[in-house]
Amino acid sequence: MKFEIIKNEIFKLFNNDKEKSLNDELNEIGILDKDEKDEWLEHQIETLENCIRENKSVAFKIKNICEKGFVVNVNGLNAFIHFDHMPWYYSSDYWKAIQQQLKGKIFFGNIFQFSKESLPLSIIINGEIPQFKKAALTLGEKYTGIIIKKLVNAVLVEIGYHFEWNCGSIVGLLSYKQFENIKSFKNCNKGDIIQVIFCGYNNEGKIYFSQQIDYFDWKNNIPQALLEQIVSVQIVRNTDNNEISYLVNGKYKGSVNYKKSNYSLVQRKIIKERVNNYKHSDIIQCKVIRCNDIKRVLILKWNLDIEESIDKNKGRNKIKDKDKTKNNIINNIQPDTLQKLISMCDEFNILQKDEASKM
C-alpha cells in the first residue's frame, strides 16, 4: 500500500512539465525518509529486473527531446530512448518537428539496457515492438497533420497526430499545387499544424493529400458524370469589381459558354439583360456541355427554355395561391353567416330589378 502511495505521488510530479532528477523527485515527496527512499528505489529496480527476466514490455511516457533521442519516464524513473529505437523510424529533424505533440504521450517498449551500479540509474528503452492499430483512411476525408519537412515544391505531412499517435506514423505528400493557394505554401513551416484531404495512393504506393475540396472529386470523375445534364448554377458576384463567376451544385467551378452558335439573337439579348440584373446567390439553370479536367471547370450552356418554364410556373402558382386564398375565406365562414350573406345578395338583386323596371 505504501508503494502505491509513493507511485501515485511520483506520477503527479511527472505530470508537471518540470525537469527533475531522481533525487529531486524523491525529495519532493515529504512522506519519505532516507530509508523509505532506498526501499522505494529497490522496489522499482526489482520491478524492472522482473520485466527484463520475463521479457515483458513496459510503458514509457515522453518527457523531453534531447540531441539524439527522448528523455522518458518508466515506472517513475528517468530513462532514455534513442531516435533509432522509437516505435517508428524518422530522421532526427522529423522528431524535432513533432516533439511538442509527443510530450506526455505513452508508448510501449522493452528494456534494452539497465545498469544500477550508480545513481542516476542507466535505463535505455527500445520501442521497436508491435503496438499500433491500423488506420482506416477514407478517401475525400479531412485529417489534421503536422508538417515534418518542407521541400522545394511540396511538404511532408504526418497525420498520425490526427489519431493521437495510436496508429503510429502516417506520412503523405502535399504538393504546392494542392495548397489552397500559393501564398499558403510559401508561408508554411516545419512544425505547422494543417488540414489535409486524403486523396489516395500514387503509383509508388505513397499517400498524397490535397487542400482543395474539388480535387478529389475530379480525380474520381464525379463532376464529369454531370456531362449533358441540366444543373443548378449559383451566381457569385465579386463585391470589389462586380464580376460574375459560376458555382455548379454549390461545389464546382463553372464557365458559361456565350458563343453565338449556342444561342439565337433573341436569347443573347435576354442573357445580356439578365446577367446585368442577377444578384449574388441567384440561381440559373444550365446544361453541362464539356469538362475541362486540367483546369477543373465545367463548361456550361445557359438553358433559357427551362428558366422561362420555371418563370411561367411561378406565375401560375401565384394565381393558384390567390384562388386558394379566396376559397379559404369562403370555407372558413360559419354556415349562419354564409346564409345571411346569400340572403343579402338576393335582396340586393331584387332591389336592382325594381329600380330597373321603374326606369
N, C-alpha and C positions, 0 to 999 in steps of 0.2 A: 504493500500500500504506500509505503514511504517513497519507493522508487517512482510510482505513478505520479505522486505529487511533484516530485523533482522534475520528472519528464515533462509534465504539463507546464511547469514554470519555465523550463528551458525553451519549449516551443513558443511560449508567449514572447520571450526575448527575441527569438529568431524572426518573429512576425514583424518586429520593429526593424526598419531598414538601417540598422547600425552595424558597423564593423566591430566585432569583438573577438578577442582571443578566447580560448577555452577558459583560462583563469579568470578573465573579466566576467565571463558568463556565470561561472560558479560563484564568484564573489558577490554578484548582484542578488543571488538567492540567499536572503538573510537567514533562512531556516537551517542552513548547513554550517556546521563547524568543520575544522580541518579533517577530522576522522571521517565525517559523513561524506565530505567531498571525495576523499580517497575511495570510500566504499562505493559511491555512485559511479566513479570512474572505472573501478574494477568491474562493476556490473555491465557497463557499456562495452568494455573491452571483451568481456566474456560473450556478450550477445554477438558482437562482430565475429569473434573466433568461431562461434557455432555456425554462423552463416557461411563462413569460408569452408568449414569442415563438411557441411551438408550441401554445399554448392547452392545455397539459397540466394535469390536476388534481394536487393534492398532498395528502398525508396530514397531518392535524393532530391532535395529542393534547391533550385538555382538561387544563389545569393548575389554574386557579382562576377563580372568578367575581369580577367587579367590578361597578361601578354599572350599566353599560349593555351588558355582554357578558362574554366569557370571554378570559382570557389563555391562549394555546395555544402548543404547540411545533411548529414547522415546520422539518424538516431540521436540528434542533439549535439553531434560533434562536427567540427570543420573538416572538410575533405576537399580533394581536388579531382577534376576530370579534364583531361586534355581534349582539345577540339577534335582530334583524330578519333577519339573514343566516345564521342557524343552519339546519341541514338540514330542520327543520320549524318551524312558527310557534307561539309561545306568547306570552302576556303575560309581563312580566318577573317577576311573582310566581310563576308556574309554574316558571320556570327555577330560582328560588331553592329551591323545594320539592325538586327532584331533583338539585341541584348535587353533593351528596356521591356519589351513584350514577353521576354522569357523569365524575368525576375519573379520569383515566387512560384513558378511552375514546377510541378513534381513529375519526375520521370523514374525509371527503374533501371538497375544495372547490377553487375557483380562487383565484389571487392577484388580489384586487380592486384593491389599491393597493400600490405598493412605492416607497420612497424610500431612497436610500443616501447622501444629502447629508451626514448627520451620524450619530453614534452616540448612543443605540442606533438601529438601523435601524427604519424605519417599515414594517411589513408588516401589511396588513389582508386578511383572508380572507373569501371568500364561499362558504358551504357549501350554497347552494341549487342543488344538482345531483342528478340521479337516482343513488341509491346503495343503496337498500334493497330487500330481497326482501319479497314479500307474506306476511303472517302467515296461516296456516291455523288459524282458531279453531274449536274443537269444542264443539258445544252440550253443556252439562252438565259441561264440563271445568273444573277449578280452575286459576287463574292467580294469580301473585304480582304485586301492583301497589303503586303509591305514591299516596297522597292528595295531589293537587296543588291542590285547592280545597275548602273546606268551606262549603256553603250552609246555608240555614235548615233544610231538610228532606232534604238529600242531600249526597253528596260526589262529586267528580270523581276517578276513579281512572285512573292511567296504567299500563297493563300492558306497554308497550314494554320496561320493565325486565325482565319475565319472559323476553324473548327477547334479553337483553343488548344491547338497542338495535339489533340487526341488522335489525329491521323498522321502525325509526323510532318514531314516536309512535302509540299505540293507546289512546284515551281513551274511557271509558264512564261511565255514571251508576249510582251505588249509592244507592237511596232509603233513608231512615232506617227504613222498614218492612221492608227486606230485610236489615238487620243481624241478627246472631244474637240480639241483644236491644237494647232502647232504651238501656241503660247503655253499651253498646259505642259507640253513635253519639255519645252525649254526651261520652264521654271521648276520642274520636279527634281527631287534629290533623293539620294540613297537614304533609306530610313523612313521616307514618307508613307503614310497610310492612304491607300486609294481604293476606289471601287472599280471592279472589272467584270466583264461578261465572259463566261466560258463559251468558247466557240468551237471546241473540239480539239482534234489532234492533227498535226501536219503529217507529211509523208514519212517523216522520221519517227513518228510516234510521240512527238513532243507536244505539250499543251500550248495553245495560243489563245490570247484574250483580245477583247476589244472594249472600248468605252462608248462606241457608237451603237445606239439602240437598234437601228435598222440593219446593221452589218450582218448579224446572224441570220436574219430573215432572207436577205439577198443571197447569202451563201447557200441557203437551203431551198431556194426557188419558191419562196412563199409569195412575194409580190408578183412574180412572173405568172402565177396562176390567175391573176386578175385580168390578163390579156383578153380583149374583146368583150369584157364585162362592163356594165354600167355601174359606176361607183359614186359615192358622195364625196365631194371635194370642198374643203374649207378654204375660204378666202383668208389669207394672212396679210394684213396691211401694215407696213412698216411706219411707225409713228414719226420717225425722223424725216424720211423722204417721201412718204406716202406711196412707195412702190408696193406692188402686189406679188405675193408668192402663193403657191398652192400646196395643200396638205391632203393627201388621199387617205381616207379611212382613219384620219386622226394620227397617222404614223409615217407615211411615206411621202417623199418629195415628189411633186408633180410639175409638169410643164405643159401648158395648153398650146397646141399647135394651131396657129392662126393662118395657115396657108389658104390661099384663095380657092384651091381645088377642094378644100373640105367644106366650104360654106358658099351659099348664094350671096348675091349682093345685098339683099334684104337682111339676111342673117348676120352679115358682117356689120351692118349698121346697128342692128339690135344689140349685138355683142359689145360694140364700142360704147353704146349708151349705158348698158348695164355695168360694164367694167368700171366706168366713172362713178356710178351710183352705189356700187356694192360697198358695204361696211365690213370692218374686221369681224371674222367669225361667221359671216353669211355663208350659206351652203349652196353649191351649184351641182348639177348632175352632168357627169362626163363619161365618155367611153374611153377605155384604155386601148390605144391603137398600137403602142410599141413600148418596149422596155429597154432602157439604157443601163445595162449591167455594170458598166465601168463607172459611170457617174452615179449609179443607184437612183435613177429618176424614171418615173412613169410618164410617158408621152400621152397627152390627153386630147380628145376632141370634144368640144362643148356640145352637149346634146340638148338643143333648144326645144325639140319636139316634146321631150319628156317634161321639161320645165314649164312649157305652155300648158301641157295637160295637167300638171300639178296646180298651176295658177287657176285653171278653169274649175278644177275640183274644189279649190279653196273658195271660189265664188259660189259654186253650188252649195257648198257646206254652209256658207253664210246665210243663203236663202232658206235652207232647211232649218238652220238654227232659229231664224225669225219665225218660221211656221211652227216649230216646236214650242217657241215662247208663247205664241197665240193659243195653241192647243193646251198648253199647261195652264194658262189663265182660265180658260173655259172649264177644264177638268177640275180645277181647284175651287170653283164656285159652288156654294151649297145649293141643293135642289130647290129649296123655297125661294132663294134669291134669284136663281135662274128663271123660275116660273114667273116671278114678278117682272123681271126684265123683258121676258117674252110678251107678257100682257101689256106692258108699257109700249112696246114696239107696235103691237096690234092696234092699240088706241091711237098711237101717233099716225099710223097708216090710214085709219078711218077718218081722222080729222083732216088729213091731207086730201082725201077723196071728196069730203064735204066741201072744203074750200074750192076745190076744182070745179064741182058741179055748180056752185053759186056764180062762178065766173062765166 
